[in-house]
């Protein structure tokens, strides 16, 4: 991804998100008028040539972009709400894997946060949730976050409680978040 800033703060997350949304506004023109095999070939085999992921296909770019929106909008919501006492989140976009987790943060009090983020269809939520929770469960952190697109589950979805694991359901269009923590702990705020 062309995005260079990986540290998101209340002071920069809105501008970074707006720049990202602007960079994806023209994506889709490359398939205008295509049908049948030509359409599927373009979706799966032709590099976009523009946007935040110019060297990948529209199909792959869509997966990365949708997850990036969960990260950008979700972290922005956490920062606005002052949750967890974190002022700066270090994030990874696309398919980066430099820090072990999609999201990291540390509060002034020494509390640490790690998180995984994804954007999936409801039919893939259970499997993706399971693999992400497995990745998070043995990590050394005060809090573990799972950021997910809110339309992957019903509005009444209640996850199985796990101490130290917080689900952050993110509306990628509005930026609204819904945070669910295990029943035995309150959702942390500043």
C-alpha positions in Angstrom: 0.0 0.0 0.0 1.2 3.5 -0.7 0.1 4.6 2.8 3.3 5.4 4.7 1.8 6.4 8.1 1.2 3.4 10.3 0.8 5.2 13.6 -2.8 6.4 14.0 -3.7 9.1 16.5 -6.8 11.3 17.1 -4.9 14.1 15.3 -4.2 12.2 12.0 -6.7 9.3 11.6 -9.4 11.4 10.0 -7.1 12.9 7.3 -5.5 9.5 6.6 -9.0 7.9 6.3 -10.2 10.7 4.0 -7.1 10.3 1.8 -7.6 6.5 1.6 -11.3 6.8 0.7 -10.4 9.4 -2.0 -7.8 6.9 -3.4 -10.4 4.2 -3.9 -13.1 6.5 -5.4 -12.1 5.6 -9.0 -11.7 1.9 -8.6 -14.1 -0.1 -10.7 -13.7 1.9 -13.9 -11.4 -0.8 -15.3 -14.3 -3.3 -15.5 -16.8 -0.8 -16.9 -18.7 -2.6 -19.7 -17.1 -6.0 -19.3 -19.2 -9.1 -19.1 -18.7 -12.8 -18.9 -15.2 -14.3 -19.1 -13.7 -10.8 -19.8 -15.1 -9.5 -16.6 -13.9 -12.4 -14.5 -10.5 -12.3 -16.1 -10.2 -8.6 -15.3 -11.4 -9.2 -11.7 -9.0 -12.1 -11.0 -6.0 -11.5 -13.3 -5.5 -7.9 -14.4 -3.6 -5.5 -12.1 -5.5 -2.3 -11.3 -2.8 0.2 -12.0 -4.2 2.8 -9.6 -5.5 3.2 -6.0 -3.8 2.1 -2.8 -2.9 -1.3 -4.3 -2.1 -0.7 -8.0 -0.1 -3.9 -8.5 -2.9 -6.3 -7.5 -6.2 -7.3 -9.1 -9.5 -5.8 -8.3 -10.5 -8.9 -6.5 -7.4 -8.8 -4.2 -7.6 -5.0 -3.8 -11.2 -5.3 -2.6 -10.2 -7.7 0.1 -7.4 -5.5 1.3 -9.3 -2.3 1.0 -12.3 -3.6 3.0 -10.0 -4.8 5.8 -8.2 -1.5 5.8 -11.5 0.4 6.2 -12.2 -1.8 9.3 -8.9 -0.8 10.7 -9.1 2.9 9.9 -12.7 3.4 11.0 -12.4 1.1 14.0 -9.2 2.7 15.3 -10.8 6.1 14.7 -13.8 5.1 16.8 -11.6 3.8 19.6 -9.6 7.0 19.6 -12.7 9.2 19.6 -14.2 7.2 22.5 -10.9 7.3 24.5 -11.1 3.6 25.1 -8.2 1.6 26.6 -6.2 4.8 27.3 -4.3 4.4 24.0 -3.3 7.6 22.2 -1.5 5.9 19.3 -2.2 2.7 17.5 0.4 1.1 15.3 -1.4 -0.6 12.4 -0.6 -2.8 9.5 -2.5 -2.4 6.2 -3.2 -4.9 3.4 -1.4 -8.1 3.9 1.6 -6.6 5.8 3.0 -8.8 8.6 5.8 -6.8 10.2 4.6 -6.6 13.8 2.8 -9.9 14.3 -0.6 -8.3 14.6 -2.8 -5.9 12.7 -3.1 -3.5 15.6 -0.8 -2.7 18.6 -1.0 -0.1 21.3 0.4 0.8 24.7 -1.1 3.2 27.3 0.8 5.5 29.5 -0.1 3.1 32.3 1.7 0.3 30.5 -1.4 -1.6 29.4 -0.8 -3.2 26.0 -3.3 -4.0 23.2 -3.0 -6.3 20.3 -5.6 -6.9 17.7 -6.6 -8.5 14.5 -8.9 -7.0 11.9 -10.9 -8.4 9.0 -13.9 -7.8 6.8 -15.8 -10.9 5.8 -19.2 -12.0 4.5 -21.4 -13.5 7.3 -20.8 -17.0 5.9 -17.1 -16.6 6.6 -17.3 -14.9 10.0 -17.1 -18.0 12.2 -14.0 -19.5 10.6 -12.2 -16.1 10.4 -13.1 -15.3 14.0 -11.9 -18.7 15.2 -8.5 -18.3 13.5 -8.1 -14.7 14.7 -9.0 -15.6 18.3 -6.5 -18.5 18.2 -3.8 -16.1 17.0 -4.6 -13.7 19.8 -5.2 -16.1 22.7 -1.6 -16.7 23.8 -0.2 -13.3 23.0 1.3 -11.3 25.8 -1.1 -8.3 26.1 -3.5 -6.7 28.6 -6.3 -6.5 26.1 -7.0 -8.3 22.8 -9.1 -6.7 20.1 -11.0 -8.3 17.2 -12.1 -5.6 14.8 -14.7 -6.8 12.3 -17.2 -5.3 9.8 -20.5 -4.9 11.6 -22.5 -6.5 8.8 -20.7 -9.8 9.3 -23.0 -10.5 12.2 -26.6 -9.6 13.3 -27.0 -6.5 15.5 -27.9 -8.8 18.4 -24.8 -11.0 18.1 -23.3 -11.9 21.5 -19.8 -13.5 21.3 -18.8 -16.2 23.7 -17.1 -14.4 26.6 -13.3 -14.6 26.9 -11.5 -12.5 29.5 -9.4 -9.8 27.9 -10.9 -10.1 24.4 -13.0 -7.3 23.1 -15.0 -7.4 19.9 -15.2 -4.1 18.0 -17.8 -4.2 15.3 -17.2 -1.4 12.8 -19.5 0.2 10.3 -17.1 1.0 7.5 -19.4 3.7 5.9 -20.2 5.7 9.0 -17.4 4.8 11.4 -19.7 3.8 14.2 -18.4 1.1 16.4 -20.0 -1.3 18.9 -17.6 -2.8 21.5 -18.4 -6.0 23.3 -16.4 -7.3 26.1 -16.7 -10.5 28.1 -19.4 -10.5 30.7 -17.0 -10.6 33.6 -15.3 -7.3 32.8 -16.4 -3.8 31.9 -15.5 -2.3 28.6 -12.5 -0.1 29.4 -12.6 3.6 28.9 -10.3 6.4 29.7 
